[in-house]
Amino acid sequence: MTRTILVTGGAGYVGAHTVRHLLDNDIHPVVIDNLRTGFRAAVPDGAEFVEASLDDTEALDGLFREYAFDAVMHFAANSLVGESMEKPWLYLNDNVVNGLNLIRRTAEAGVKRFVLSSTANIFDCRTGATLDESAQIAPPSPYGESKHMLERILHWADETLGMRSACLRYFNAAGAHADGGMGEAHDPETHLIPLVLQVALGQREHISVFGDDYDTADGTCVRDYVHVMDLADAHLRVLDALDDQSVRYNLGTGSGHSVLEVIETARTVTGHAIPAIMAPRRPGDPPVLVACSDAITRDLGWRPRHGLKSIIETAWTWHRTHPVGYGR
């Protein structure tokens, strides 16, 4: 029998790609999204769609009455680290209160599986170490704190009600679907790879490199980029793991790439010069941030299938054919 899954934030970047992956695996996704940062056009054909916020209790209750969900996947959130430092109450209220509202209604409906789109931003990233699940949790921003709070709420939903949860802490989501029909679109755009590709498209004159004096091989920050479809695969794999217990996994490739490596790879893929301008460091940027994903590889056989070149190739196909994203 086809499984039915409620996907919050399914019109957003990772959420929409996961919806596509669910459809490709004969799972019926029902998407709820307020389209504040998501795009209706990003929701793949075949998924049901409801435009509503998670604080709309009538809409949410209606969905749980209409469908017998096998699981909930929760992507909906305000997710800009920098903005959360300027607007902490927006993040702590919207992300935590709306998430709590969703978790409570999920439990009341008797749904026993919940997958949270969490973040590496829950960890103390100042050490610059490769981070596994045992790394110290010390969120450096209200955004990270909001995700950690939801992880704790889910812990108690398991302890008291037996609702199993998977918290997936991913690092730098990147890339696009291989068919070029869906990809990354943010307004404003803050992620490195789309910004670099905007230079190749002539939408920006140059890319700024924030600091070239870090203790890394070329002096620029190193990050772990994981393909969005590899993330989608992890969300599907954890569902069956929740039959037995709740799980917490870090998701990354285990290999970091510097800012200059990303730019040089984009030059190779696009054939454009992509001018880079050195700029001062940004406060709070750790020199290295890389995931250790050995746990989910050992437990579920998950392995990233895409390296940096593949990530940029798929992203370039998307940005080249959709220079204004989904048109908004």
C-alpha positions, 0 to 999 in steps of 0.5 A: 500500500502506498505510504502518505507523508506530510511534508512541511516546507515542501515548496522550499529547496531541500523540501521540494527535492525530497518531495520529488524523491518520494514521488519517484519511490511511489510515496504520496506526499502532501505538501503544506507551505505558506510560500513565504520563501518557497515557490509553488512552481517548485512543488512537483506534479503529483504532490498535493499542495495546501497553501497555509502556515503551521500556525493555521490550526484549522488547516493543519487539523484538517490535513490530519483529519483527511489523511492517515499519514505514515510520517511527517517530514518537517522542513518549514523554517526560517533558516538564515543564520545572519538574519536570526542574529538580527531578528532572534524573536522571529526565529525562536517564535516561528521555528519553535512555536510552529514546530511544537504545534506540528509535533503536538498535532502529529502525536495527537493524530497517532503518527509515530514517525517524524523526520526533522530537517535540522542543521550543523548550526546546532554544534559548537563550530569554533574548533574547526574539527570534523563533526560527528554526532558526539560533537559538543552542542552549543548553537552559535545563533538563534536559528541553530538554537531553534533547531536544537529546541525542536530536537529536544521536544522530539526527544520528549515526544519519544520518551513520553509518547513513543513517537520516533524521530530522525533529526538530520543535521546537514551541512551545506546543501547544494546542487540541483536535480539532474534533469535541470527542472528544479534547483536552488532559488533564494531571495536574497541569495546567501549561499556560495555556489549560487552566488558564484554561478550568478557571476558566471551568468553576468548577474554579478560582477565578481564574487567576494571571498571573505578572508584569505588568511585562515589556517587552511591550505589556501587560506580560505574557509573550508566547507562540506557541500552535500548534494540536495538529492543525497539529502533527499535520499537520507530522508527516505532511508531513515523512515524504516529506521524509525520502526525501532528507535529515534535516530540523530545523524550528521549528513555530509560528504566528509570532504571539505572544499575551500572557497577558492576550490569552489570558485575554480571548479565553477570556472572549469564547469562554466567556462567563465572567468568568475572574478574573485575579490578578497574581502575582510573576514566575516565575524564568526566564520570557522576556518573548517566545517566538515561532517563525519557521516559514518553513523548513517553509512554504517546503520543505513548504507547512506553514502553521498553519490555526488562530489563537488564537480557534480554538485556544480554541474547540476547547479549550473544546468539549473541556473543557466536554464532558470536565470531568474529561478522559479520566476518570482 
